Amino acid sequence: MDASLLLSVGLAVVLIPLSLALLNRLRLGRLPPGPRPWPVLGNLRQIKPIRCRCFQEWAERYGPIISVWFGSGLTVVVSTSELAKEVLKEHDQQLADRPRNRSTQRFSRNGQDLIWADYGPHYIKVRKLCNLELFTPKRLEALRPIREDEVTAMVESVHRTALEGKPMVVRNHLSMVAFNNITRLAFGKRFMNANGEVDEQGREFKTIVNNGIKIGASLSVAEFIWYLRWLCPLNEELYKTHNERRDRLTMKIIEEHAKALKESGAKQHFVDALFTLKEQYDLSEDTVIGLLWVCWIPFLTYYSFGYVSWSFFEVFYSSGHWRILSL
């Protein structure tokens, strides 16, 4: 009896994923070419650490449109500027939905921001707000002095380091200008001084950002295989605590701006803009917080200074002077 039960369980473990894969094939029909997926895992084991190069190699082998399976989920990858324009501009409405995993579902309050929102009335409203109010050329030009101020502070910091004869860590200078630039644009506050010292609110802000990145990056492979998620339940209390901590800091900053708004009027910062436009666009608190955090936090991680560091390295490496830089 035990042997037959074990055999049945073993057959179920093998046949269920294969049956689901076959049903996916039948449901989706003919797909673009791509690397042959493994059962259950899809192409996860075949993806190299540097994804862009991995996709480039696959595009050279299979063509400009390829199918990649992240576990049980299909992803279609395009690799030419013409196809990117067709996807992002000509068919943007049909492809506007961005699938949310369990982590982004909780961080975005079920898509109450812009990045993770489903295409519909909410998405259209928030996108209109961003296009017509937040990211207009006029507003961005009005914020130009902030960007110039922070770049000037970075150049002065680099100059002081050079005069002291100390080794120069470019990443530290770029991270400082990125941190101050984004926090001043979004919150109207500088949390870090010229010496790299962070105040109390800044430390809380960085802690929340780092915790969010750690929580979001701690998902298991079951996130890509929906029928295995029951084996890896999420720590709901951890997400709840993180969101409450984030909301407390955000509401404190918003209250400070509301007080300053009555005394000196609105500024061009995004907190003031959202505060003054909240009623006009019927924005909930979740949407305001989501726009402030989800739209800006990626720029405080890798994107803002990672590529710049990479550019610095490429310039000095090609000129033969890469040894003087520590990235």
C-alpha positions, -999 to 999 in steps of 0.1 A, spaced: 0 0 0 28 24 9 46 16 -24 15 22 -45 9 55 -27 44 66 -32 42 57 -69 10 77 -73 25 107 -57 56 105 -79 35 102 -110 14 132 -100 45 153 -94 58 145 -129 25 144 -148 8 176 -134 36 200 -145 38 183 -179 0 185 -184 0 222 -174 28 229 -198 10 211 -226 -23 230 -218 -3 263 -220 10 254 -254 -25 245 -267 -40 277 -251 -14 301 -264 -10 285 -299 20 292 -321 46 312 -302 78 331 -314 110 309 -313 131 308 -282 154 286 -261 138 253 -252 122 255 -217 127 230 -190 97 214 -173 84 234 -144 114 259 -144 111 271 -180 142 290 -190 151 302 -154 182 280 -153 194 292 -187 193 329 -179 228 343 -173 236 369 -146 239 397 -171 204 394 -186 208 420 -214 237 400 -229 218 368 -225 188 381 -244 212 396 -270 227 361 -276 192 346 -279 181 373 -303 211 367 -325 202 330 -325 164 330 -326 155 364 -341 143 398 -330 111 383 -312 117 355 -288 97 335 -262 112 332 -227 95 312 -200 100 324 -164 88 293 -147 52 289 -158 49 324 -172 55 334 -208 75 365 -216 79 378 -251 112 397 -256 117 422 -285 152 434 -294 150 461 -321 141 498 -318 114 493 -344 97 466 -324 102 485 -292 84 515 -307 56 493 -319 52 478 -284 56 509 -263 40 535 -285 17 521 -312 2 493 -290 8 508 -256 -29 505 -245 -31 468 -253 2 461 -235 -1 486 -206 -9 460 -180 22 450 -160 19 417 -142 23 420 -104 40 394 -82 30 389 -46 55 415 -34 46 443 -58 10 435 -52 15 445 -15 39 474 -21 16 491 -47 -16 485 -27 -30 463 -54 -19 486 -82 -29 520 -68 2 537 -81 11 542 -118 38 516 -126 19 486 -114 -16 498 -122 -39 478 -146 -50 497 -177 -83 513 -169 -99 545 -154 -73 547 -126 -43 542 -149 -57 568 -174 -63 593 -146 -28 589 -130 -10 589 -164 -28 621 -173 -17 636 -140 19 627 -147 18 639 -183 0 672 -178 11 682 -143 41 664 -128 65 658 -157 58 687 -179 87 706 -195 78 737 -175 79 719 -142 111 701 -150 127 733 -161 116 750 -129 134 722 -109 166 727 -129 183 748 -102 181 718 -78 198 695 -103 225 721 -110 230 727 -73 235 691 -66 259 685 -95 279 715 -83 281 701 -48 293 668 -62 320 685 -83 332 705 -52 333 673 -32 354 655 -59 377 686 -59 382 685 -21 389 648 -22 415 653 -50 432 681 -30 435 658 0 452 632 -21 428 605 -10 416 576 -33 385 586 -51 355 562 -49 333 575 -77 303 555 -66 301 574 -33 300 608 -50 274 596 -76 252 580 -49 253 613 -29 242 634 -58 215 609 -68 202 607 -32 200 644 -27 187 651 -61 158 627 -60 148 635 -24 148 672 -31 127 667 -63 103 644 -47 101 656 -10 117 690 -12 142 681 14 179 673 15 187 645 38 224 644 33 249 672 37 281 679 17 301 657 40 279 627 34 262 629 68 226 619 68 200 633 93 175 614 113 147 615 86 173 606 60 184 575 79 148 564 83 142 570 46 173 549 36 164 522 60 129 519 45 143 518 10 169 491 19 142 470 37 119 473 7 146 461 -16 155 432 7 119 422 11 112 424 -27 144 405 -35 137 377 -10 110 359 -31 116 323 -40 115 306 -74 79 296 -66 70 332 -75 74 322 -111 55 289 -107 20 297 -95 10 262 -85 40 260 -61 33 292 -42 14 275 -15 48 259 -5 63 294 1 38 316 20 47 353 24 54 369 58 23 392 57 33 408 90 67 418 75 49 436 46 24 452 69 51 466 92 71 479 63 42 496 47 31 512 80 66 525 86 68 539 50 34 556 54 43 572 87 74 588 73 55 599 41 26 614 60 50 633 83 67 649 53 33 657 37 21 673 70 53 694 70 46 705 35 9 712 42 20 736 70 46 753 48 20 755 20 -2 777 42 27 799 52 46 804 20 26 789 -8 32 759 -31 66 751 -45 75 730 -75 84 699 -55 63 668 -63 49 666 -27 35 701 -31 22 693 -66 4 662 -54 -10 679 -24 -25 707 -44 -38 684 -71 -51 657 -48 -87 669 -49 -87 679 -85 -77 644 -96 -95 626 -68 -63 609 -55 -64 586 -26 -37 585 0 -25 552 -13 -21 567 -48 -2 597 -35 22 575 -14 25 551 -43 35 579 -68 60 593 -44 77 560 -36 72 535 -64 79 561 -92 111 574 -75 127 547 -55 142 528 -85 163 559 -92 177 557 -57 190 521 -61 209 511 -92 195 531 -122 205 566 -111 242 561 -106 249 525 -117 249 534 -154 269 565 -148 295 545 -129 295 521 -158 301 550 -182 329 563 -162 346 529 -162 342 525 -199 357 559 -206 387 554 -184 392 518 -194 392 526 -231 417 554 -225 440 533 -204 436 552 -171 412 529 -154 436 522 -125 431 556 -110 394 550 -105 378 528 -79 342 521 -88 
